[in-house]
Amino acid sequence: MSTPVDREEYGPEARPLPFERGTDGPRVVLVGVDGTRTSLRAAAYAAGLARRQGAGLVVVFVSSPAAYTGLISGVVAGAVQQTHDELAAELREQFRRGADELGLPVTFLCRRGDAYAELCKAADEYRADLVVVGSSEQAGHRLVGSVATRLVRTGRWPVVVVP
C-alpha cells in the first residue's frame, strides 16, 4: 500500500510568485477538500476565482482519523487508510487535469491530522490571501462548530464558506 505524495504542483508556473499582502486581489487562494459535494463546490469556486484573479491555487486534502480509529483492528484500520489514500489519488488526478485545462498553477497538498489545524498550517505556510471551504453537511456541527466556523472565528484570513 503506497502513501500519497505530500505535495504536488501542476500547471504553468506551479509555484505562486512572491507577493505583498494587500495588493490588488488575492495572489494565493487555499481550498480545503475532502471529497464531499460541498468541498468540491468550494474547489470549483476557488479555482474560478484564482483563474480570474491570476492567483495560485493551493488545494489541501486532510485525512482526518475518526475518533474510533484507535478502537478498530489493524485490518479495518488498514482498509480505512487505503480508502483515504485512494480518495487522495483520485482528487490529485482530478486537480492535475483541471490545472492543465484552466492553465492554472495548482499545488496539491495531502496532510494527515485535524482538518482545522492542517488548514491553518497550510494557509500560513503558503501565505494564503483567502481560504475557501465547503459548509459542513453534518447536523452535529451546528451545535459544536465545523471547520469552517472555526476558520472564520480565527480571523487570520478572509474565509469563504461555500454551501
C-alpha positions as CSV (number, residue, x, y, z in Angstrom):
1,M,0.0,0.0,0.0
2,S,1.6,3.3,-1.1
3,T,1.2,6.6,0.7
4,P,0.4,9.6,-1.4
5,V,3.0,12.2,-2.0
6,D,2.7,15.1,0.5
7,R,2.8,17.8,-2.2
8,E,2.5,18.0,-6.0
9,E,2.4,21.0,-8.2
10,Y,0.7,21.3,-11.6
11,G,0.1,23.8,-14.4
12,P,2.1,26.7,-15.6
13,E,4.4,28.2,-13.1
14,A,3.1,25.8,-10.5
15,R,4.7,27.7,-7.6
16,P,2.9,31.0,-7.0
17,L,5.2,34.0,-7.2
18,P,6.1,36.0,-4.1
19,F,3.7,38.9,-3.4
20,E,2.8,41.5,-0.9
21,R,-0.3,41.2,1.1
22,G,-2.9,43.9,0.5
23,T,-2.1,44.2,-3.2
24,D,-4.8,44.1,-5.9
25,G,-6.7,40.8,-5.3
26,P,-5.6,37.5,-3.8
27,R,-2.4,36.0,-5.0
28,V,-2.8,32.7,-3.3
29,V,-6.2,31.0,-2.8
30,L,-6.3,28.0,-0.5
31,V,-9.1,25.5,-0.6
32,G,-9.8,22.5,1.7
33,V,-11.2,19.4,0.1
34,D,-12.4,16.1,1.5
35,G,-14.3,14.6,-1.4
36,T,-17.8,15.8,-0.2
37,R,-20.2,17.7,-2.5
38,T,-19.7,20.9,-0.7
39,S,-15.9,20.7,-0.7
40,L,-15.9,20.0,-4.5
41,R,-18.2,23.0,-5.0
42,A,-15.7,25.1,-2.9
43,A,-12.9,23.8,-5.0
44,A,-14.7,24.9,-8.2
45,Y,-15.4,28.3,-6.7
46,A,-11.8,28.7,-5.6
47,A,-10.4,27.6,-9.0
48,G,-12.6,30.0,-10.8
49,L,-11.6,32.9,-8.5
50,A,-7.9,32.0,-8.8
51,R,-8.2,31.9,-12.6
52,R,-9.9,35.2,-12.8
53,Q,-7.5,36.9,-10.4
54,G,-4.4,35.3,-11.8
55,A,-3.7,33.7,-8.4
56,G,-2.2,30.4,-7.5
57,L,-4.4,27.7,-6.1
58,V,-3.4,25.6,-3.1
59,V,-5.6,22.5,-2.6
60,V,-5.4,20.8,0.8
61,F,-6.7,17.3,1.3
62,V,-6.7,16.4,5.0
63,S,-7.1,12.8,6.0
64,S,-8.6,13.0,9.5
65,P,-8.6,9.9,11.5
66,A,-12.0,9.2,13.1
67,A,-12.3,9.1,16.8
68,Y,-13.0,5.4,16.8
69,T,-9.8,4.6,14.8
70,G,-7.9,3.5,17.9
71,L,-10.6,1.0,18.8
72,I,-10.7,-0.9,15.5
73,S,-8.5,-3.8,14.4
74,G,-5.4,-3.3,12.3
75,V,-7.1,-4.9,9.2
76,V,-10.0,-2.5,9.4
77,A,-7.7,0.5,10.1
78,G,-5.7,-0.5,7.1
79,A,-8.8,-0.6,4.9
80,V,-9.8,2.9,6.1
81,Q,-6.3,4.2,5.4
82,Q,-6.4,2.6,1.9
83,T,-9.7,4.3,1.2
84,H,-8.3,7.6,2.2
85,D,-5.2,7.1,0.0
86,E,-7.4,6.1,-3.0
87,L,-9.5,9.3,-2.5
88,A,-6.4,11.4,-2.3
89,A,-5.1,9.9,-5.5
90,E,-8.4,10.4,-7.2
91,L,-8.6,14.1,-6.1
92,R,-4.9,14.6,-7.1
93,E,-5.6,13.4,-10.6
94,Q,-8.8,15.5,-10.9
95,F,-6.9,18.6,-9.9
96,R,-4.0,17.8,-12.2
97,R,-6.4,17.6,-15.2
98,G,-8.2,20.8,-14.1
99,A,-4.9,22.7,-13.8
100,D,-4.0,21.7,-17.3
101,E,-7.4,22.6,-18.7
102,L,-7.5,26.0,-17.0
103,G,-3.8,26.9,-17.3
104,L,-3.9,27.5,-13.5
105,P,-0.9,26.9,-11.2
106,V,-2.1,24.4,-8.6
107,T,-0.3,22.9,-5.6
108,F,-2.0,19.8,-4.1
109,L,-1.1,19.0,-0.5
110,C,-2.1,15.8,1.2
111,R,-1.9,16.1,5.0
112,R,-3.0,13.9,7.9
113,G,-4.4,15.1,11.2
114,D,-7.0,17.6,12.4
115,A,-8.5,19.4,9.4
116,Y,-8.7,22.8,11.1
117,A,-5.1,22.6,12.3
118,E,-3.7,21.4,9.0
119,L,-5.6,24.0,7.0
120,C,-4.3,26.7,9.3
121,K,-0.7,25.4,8.9
122,A,-1.0,25.3,5.1
123,A,-2.5,28.8,5.0
124,D,0.4,30.2,7.0
125,E,3.0,28.2,5.1
126,Y,1.7,29.3,1.6
127,R,0.7,32.8,2.9
128,A,-2.8,32.4,1.7
129,D,-4.8,35.6,1.0
130,L,-8.1,33.7,1.0
131,V,-9.3,30.4,2.4
132,V,-12.3,28.6,0.8
133,V,-14.1,25.7,2.4
134,G,-17.4,23.9,1.9
135,S,-20.1,24.1,4.6
136,S,-20.5,21.1,6.8
137,E,-23.3,18.7,5.9
138,Q,-23.3,17.1,9.4
139,A,-26.1,18.1,11.7
140,G,-23.9,17.9,14.9
141,H,-21.6,20.7,13.6
142,R,-24.4,23.2,14.1
143,L,-24.0,22.7,17.8
144,V,-20.3,22.1,18.3
145,G,-19.0,24.1,15.3
146,S,-17.5,23.0,12.0
147,V,-14.0,23.5,10.5
148,A,-15.5,26.4,8.5
149,T,-16.8,28.1,11.7
150,R,-13.5,27.7,13.4
151,L,-11.6,29.2,10.5
152,V,-14.0,32.2,10.4
153,R,-13.6,32.7,14.2
154,T,-9.8,32.6,13.9
155,G,-9.9,35.7,11.8
156,R,-6.4,35.4,10.3
157,W,-7.6,35.1,6.7
158,P,-10.7,36.0,4.8
159,V,-12.8,32.8,4.6
160,V,-15.4,32.0,2.1
161,V,-17.8,29.2,3.1
162,V,-19.5,27.7,0.0
163,P,-22.8,26.0,0.6
